[in-house]
Amino acid sequence: MFFVLFVVVEKYGLKIAARTITEQARQLILDLAPSERLSCRGRLFAFSSSSEILMRSFHLFSVLCCLLLFASSSHARTWSDKSGKHKIEAEFVEATGGNAKLKKPDGKVITIPLAKLSKDDQRHIRDIVKGQASGSSGGGTNSSDKGRGNGSTFNYSERTRDGNTIIERSFSHSTGNAAKADKPKRRTWTDATGKHNIEATFMELVDDKVRLRREDGKVLLLPLNKLSEKDQEAAKRLASGIAPNSSDPNDPFGDASIDSTYGSGAPKREEGVYLPGDIVEATSFGEIKRGTVTGVDDRLLTILFDGESDTDRVFIRSGKIRMIKANPNAVARGASGNALSGADYSGVEQVMLGTHSPGAFTPDPLVATKTRLRALRVGPKRGFFEDLESFAISPNGRFALLAHSGGADPSSEESRLELCDLTTGKVRQIDDVPKGLKSAAISPSGLRIAATSGKAHHDSETLDIYNVGPNGLQHSLSWKPFKDAFFKDVKGLTWLGDSRLATVGMKNITIWDVETAQAIYTLELNGLSCGVVSPGMKQLALADSKAINVLDAATGEPLQQVALPQGRRHQAIAFDPSGKLLAGTDGSQVDLINLETGELFDTLYLPSSGSTISWADSEHLLVGGSSLVHVPSQMVIWNYKHNANKTTSAAGINWYLLDSGGARVLLPLRLPHAGVKSISDSEVVLRSGDAIALEFELMSNLARGGKSILDEAKKSLTTHLEAAGYVIAENAPAVLVVRAETGEQREMQYQEFGFRRGAPDKVSVPERIYTLELQIDGKTVWTRKRTQGPPHMLHMNKGESTQQAVARAMEPSAGYFGTGIPSRILPAEKMEQRQSEITSSGIR
């Protein structure tokens, strides 16, 4: 047998490593017979027909492989944490599950979350894993022509002639487990003027400066803003690992794809997930038994206990099940059918609001984005029973995502997505999606989608991450983001960039690295009412019953805290475009907050309720998608009537989803529109500082808990009117009439839940109408009405009848009168002239 061993001794930057390899190789060859060895210019050849020489050659080959591995991966470097205060000398071992393993000089291996390392160290590890680290970066990593990573690849081939057949065998040995990375491709880069072009390869983007390598090998360092807008986007995508493979790097509808090297390994079993074949211990009828799981049905495990012939069923969330041995061949799957990976909570930081002193707040303003202000026609409903499950705009206002579920049949579980590029006007239908979509959100680049799906409400506990490819969705990762046994459902999804996602649950918010399913930090809600991402997507504002907290979205570090008046609970909050101001509404009033000073500097009282809020521009707020508030004058100056299915806003643009002749239109509007007029002082009939009287017309039986609500109503309204700047006076020409009266009779049917429910109970319930009417010299100039109707669901106390439960739920409350009146009043007939209608054609 004719054997050839071929080894190239590479130069590794450290002479001692190369010398060690050479000396070891020389000694092995000297052990061979003189006729069996040959040396030639750094290449070592050995020829022999004997089996002994073959074994010696393999010995030489193995030693060289090990030595090359040592030379390529054993160099220590100085590692720093993200604060720069802590450093350590260590060797890189591996990166897995969102953690880096480092070997200290004493031989001990430590595990550190990647998120806690400095950006340079994170980049260094990413380069190693992707096989792109250079020897000068401190890690001493080299690459061969065959592969990249922490080591080298050797190939050995043997050819023997057997008749007319040539037999080829190959053997490869890789000393690292890093993924193979494609060599970066050259592309044409254009400057901001469009006059100058260059062929170059992207290297890196650091501190808004892009480094490019020309074809002649020279490296250019250019400010990012010197490039064309298209090439700036390309550089940002390449820097974040998102490769623009299509001719247009901004086009997610082309051949764009995301490098899914991270998080692409075999899925781990999520803690608390049981599958058929698992051996468990469970409590059954008060006795702890061991058995094998034979079935998993919704919330129940079917277990065949040892020594028994019949199976028992045990609630999964009972806390009475313990895993003994998991079935290694079973794969856990979510409601979407995708394999589940285990969420990585190692190193997760628990952030408690209000427990740390805020740092230095710096506004995070809106980065201007080109968006076509033209309506987009999206597809019509595909059947009477199809519902729009969610409608989301990416935080930067570039993409919209509509998630639909259902169809012509009431039992249909079919789902689909509509991905809209708001910069080009393209709408892409994606039909190949999991059944039963619950919600979906699109990342700022338009290349990643986060979604939940399932039939029952608890099935939304699984999170799926997809890459948007040229042929549809490509599954990346799936996991369950909440560990609580009873509160696992995902209630909201918000992207904080292309690689980080916030999941909102019943009890907490968790920020995730979507490439590794690693939890970065988590926030306990504790009365949290709402939240919003800053215009530049770098900050997170959260409101609870005590304060508004602004955090660094990447780390959870507190930046600002503003105390709220007692009892204030915002339903929605919004940053202004500059990132300096924040507005929050509880439905009847708006608080204005200066985030730079940390002060609540004004409160506006609304003439009508609204549960959503957004800044139209630096001086105008849009409440409920309809009421346009002029902040300096503290007045609603315009009303927009519409029948939109959904409304939302992003990046300074308001979006309305409207029906139009069987089709649907996504309409963008910049408000206020040109027809909006300011209000002159002469038009205002009542303002802060004026006197006002209170007059009550309440039913005598209007009592709560046996006590009249009159005193409570007087106290509440007086407090709010004085806060708005009015003076309470008995004989004032302006009178606020406070009225409560019986409305229409409602016929209701209530039926018990559960297996033993009987016939429904029929109850007749009268509505109650609460009215505030402002009269000046006997003439009505402003009115607000609120209706208290029967509840859709009853909570029954022990021994209570349905009629008694309804009566308890319908007890009157002074809260229905609201917070008084606005601080400036425009007569109703003049306000009727200040309105427009929003249709699919625009504003008219």
BELSULGI-V465838 format. One record per pair of residues at least 24 apart in sequence whose ideal C-beta (glycine too) atoms are under 8 Angstrom apart, sorted by the first residue. I is the first residue (numbers start at 0). J is the second residue. Records with the same first field share a line. If there is no record, write none. Layout:
I: J  J
This chain:
0: 48  50  53  157  159
1: 46  48  159
2: 45  46  47  48  52  53  56  157
3: 44  46  156  157
4: 43  44  45  56  59  60  155
5: 42  44  155
6: 42  43  59  60  63  153
7: 41  42
8: 41  42  43
9: 67  141  143  151
11: 70  71  134  139  141
12: 134  135  139  141
13: 70  74  139
16: 66  69  70
17: 70
19: 66  70
20: 63  66  67  70
23: 62  63  66
24: 59  62  63
27: 55  58  59  62
28: 59
30: 55
31: 55
60: 153  155
63: 153
64: 151  153  172  174
65: 174
67: 150  151  174
68: 149  150  151  174  175
70: 139
71: 139  140  141  149  150  151  174  175
72: 138  139  140  149  150  174  175
73: 139
74: 137  138  139
75: 104
76: 123  137  138
77: 137
78: 111  116  117  120
79: 116  117  119  120
80: 115  116  117
81: 114  115  116  117  118  554
83: 117
91: 123  124  127  138  149
93: 176
94: 124  127  128
95: 264
96: 343  345  515  517
97: 343  345  346  512  515  516  517
98: 343  345  346  517
99: 124
110: 345
111: 346
112: 345  346  517
113: 515  517
114: 346  512  517  519
115: 346
122: 203
125: 240
127: 177
128: 177  178  260  261
129: 177  178  180  258  260
130: 177  178  179  180
131: 180
145: 171
146: 173  179
147: 177  179  180
148: 173  175  176  177  178  179
149: 174  175  176  177
150: 174  175
178: 260
180: 260
183: 237
185: 214
186: 233
188: 226  230
189: 226  227  229  230
190: 225  226  227
191: 224  225  226  227  228
193: 227
201: 233  234  237  238
203: 238
204: 234  235  237  238
209: 234
228: 369
236: 444
239: 444  497  498
241: 444  446  497
245: 469
249: 422
250: 420  423  425
251: 398  418  420  444  445  446  467
252: 418  420  425  427  469
253: 469
254: 468  469
255: 446  467  468  469
256: 446  466  468  469  473
257: 446  447  466  475
259: 466  473  475  514
261: 514  515
262: 340  475  476  513  514  515  516
263: 475
266: 330  331  338  339  340  341  477
267: 340  341
268: 325  331  339  341
269: 331  339  340  341  342  478  479
270: 341  482
271: 315  482  484
272: 331  339  479
273: 300  315  320  322
274: 325  326  329  330  331
275: 326  329
276: 326  328  329
277: 322  323  324  325  326  329
278: 322  323  324
279: 320  321  322  323
280: 320  321  323
281: 311  313  319  320  321
282: 313  317  319  320
283: 311  313
289: 323
292: 326
297: 455
298: 457
316: 484  485
318: 484
333: 452  453  461  463  477  479
334: 433  435  451  452  453  454  458  459  461
335: 433  434  450  452  453  461  463  477
336: 433
337: 433  461  463  474  477
338: 477
339: 461  477  478  479
340: 476  477  478  516
341: 478  516
342: 478  479  480  482  516  517  518
343: 515  516  517  518
344: 482  518
345: 517
346: 517
347: 509  517  518  519  520  521
348: 519  520  521  555
349: 520  521  523
350: 520  521  522  550  555
351: 522  523
352: 522  523  525  527  541  543  546  548  557
353: 545  546  548  560
355: 557
356: 557
357: 549  557  558  559  560  597
358: 551  556  557  558
359: 558
360: 549  558  559  594  595  597
361: 558
362: 577  578  579  594  595
363: 533  534  535  536  537  538  574  578
364: 534  535  576  577  578  579
365: 534  535  576  577  578  650  651
366: 395  534  535
368: 395  396  397  422  650
369: 422
370: 396  397  421  422  650  652  667
371: 421  422  423  424  667
372: 652  667  668  669
373: 424  667
374: 664  665  666  667  839  841
375: 399  419  421  424  426  664  665
376: 426  659  662  663  664  665
377: 401  417  419  426  656  662  663  664  665
378: 417  426  428  662  663
379: 661  662  663
380: 663
381: 406  407  413  415
382: 406  407  408  411
383: 407
384: 408  409  411
385: 411
387: 644  645  656
388: 414  436  437  438  439
389: 436  437  438  439  440
390: 644  645  647  656
391: 439  440  441  492  647
392: 421  441  647  648  649  654
393: 440  441  442  443  445  494  649
394: 443  493  494  495  532  536  649  650
395: 443  536  649  650
396: 421  649  650  651  652
397: 421  422  443  445  650
398: 441  443  445
399: 441  654  665
400: 439  440  441  448
401: 656
402: 436  437  438  439  450
403: 436
404: 434  435  436  437
412: 454
414: 452
416: 448  472
418: 445  448  467
419: 665
420: 445
421: 667
429: 471  472
431: 471  472
432: 472
433: 463
437: 489
438: 489  491  492
439: 492
440: 492  493  494  500
441: 494
442: 494  496  497
443: 494  496  497  536
444: 497
446: 497
447: 475  494  497  513
448: 472
449: 492  494  500  513
450: 492
451: 489  492
456: 488
457: 487  488
459: 488  489
460: 487  488  489
461: 489
462: 489  492  502
464: 500  513
475: 513  514
476: 513  514  516
478: 516
480: 504  509  511  518
481: 505  506  507  509
493: 530  532
494: 536
495: 532  536  539  552  553
496: 536  552
499: 552  553
501: 539  552
503: 530
508: 541
510: 552  555
519: 553  554  555
520: 554  555
522: 555
528: 568  569  570
529: 569  570  571  572  583
530: 572
531: 571  572  573  574
533: 574  578
534: 574  576  577  578  650
535: 578
538: 578
540: 572  574  581
542: 569  572  583
544: 568
547: 572  581  583  592
549: 581  594
559: 594  597
560: 597
561: 592  594  597  598  599
562: 599
563: 590  599
564: 599
570: 610  611
571: 610  611  612
572: 612
573: 612  613  614  620  648
574: 614
575: 614  617
576: 614  616  617  651
577: 617
580: 614
582: 612  614  620
583: 612
584: 609  610  612  622
586: 610
587: 817  818
588: 818
589: 620  622  628
591: 630
601: 630  633
602: 722  723
603: 628  630  633  821  822
604: 633  719  723  818  819  820  821  822
605: 635  821
606: 635  781  783  820  821  830
607: 635  783
608: 785  817
611: 646
613: 648  653
614: 651
615: 651  653  669  670  671
616: 651  670  671
619: 670  671
621: 648  653  670
624: 653  655
627: 670  671  675
629: 677  678
632: 677  678  823
633: 821  822  823
634: 678  683  821  823  825
635: 821  830
636: 671  675  676  677  678  833
637: 671  675  833  834  835
638: 830  833  834  835
639: 670  834  835  836  837  842
640: 834  835  836  837
641: 836  837  838
643: 837
655: 837
657: 837  838  839
658: 839
659: 839
664: 839
666: 837  839  841
668: 837  841  842
672: 835  842
674: 835  842
676: 833
678: 825
682: 825  826  829
683: 823  824  825
684: 775  780  824  825  826
685: 733  773  775  780  820  823  824
686: 724  822  823  824
687: 723  724  725  822  823
688: 724  725  726
689: 725  726  731  733
690: 725  726  727  728  731  732  733
691: 720  725  726  727  728  731  733  734  735
692: 727  728  729  730  731  733  734  735
693: 717  727  734  735  737
694: 734  735  736  737
695: 737  738
696: 736  737  738  739
697: 737  738  739
698: 739  740  741
701: 739  811
702: 810  811
703: 810  811  812
704: 810
708: 811  812  813
711: 813
712: 737  813  816
715: 813  814  816
716: 816  819
719: 818  819
720: 819  820
722: 819
723: 819  820  821  822
724: 822
725: 819  820  822
732: 775  776
733: 773  774  775
734: 773  774  775
735: 771  772  773  774  819  820
736: 770  771  772  773  774
737: 770  771  816
738: 769  770  771  772
739: 767  768  769  770  811  815
740: 767  768  770
741: 765  766  767  768
742: 766  767  768  786
745: 788  789
747: 789  805
749: 793  801  805
760: 801  802
762: 789  801  802  805
764: 788  789  805  809
767: 809  811  815
769: 815  816
771: 816  817  819  820
773: 820  824
779: 827
780: 824  826  827
781: 820  824  826  827
782: 827
783: 817  820
785: 815  816  817
787: 811  812  815
